[in-house]
Amino acid sequence: MRKALVIQEDIIILKILERLVMLNHYECRAIRSINDLNIEDQSANFDIIISDILFDGIAPLDFVFQIQEIILHQSLIIVTNMGQKNIQREVLASDKVNGFFAIPLDMDNIKKLIA
């Protein structure tokens, strides 16, 4: 079974994304911050990570680079309240970032990326 990791502080969005990946036949680990990762998460190879980039104590681009370095994954989708075009451009220029979606969510496009 494919594996997904969802990292999102907003509990409502976390649950929506968790349900979406489960409906698309992923085993899902849903957490509210990177601090909730455990040793198994860091050694797992996730097919997809769906994450916010707005967390206390870390700049958005630094968070993306940290995710890319500490968690094995095939693709990364950003879902965030931060809709600034310059941040979006910089994040999408990063390796392995497959999508950037500002809230409110475009569920159809997210479904296409995880199907």
Secondary structure, 3 states (H helix, E strand, C coil): CEEEEEECCCHHHHHHHHHHHHHCCEEEEEECCHHHCCHHHHHCEEEEEEECCCECCECHHHHHHHHHHHCEEEEEEEEECCCCHHHHHHHHHCCCEEEEEECCCCHHHHHHHHC
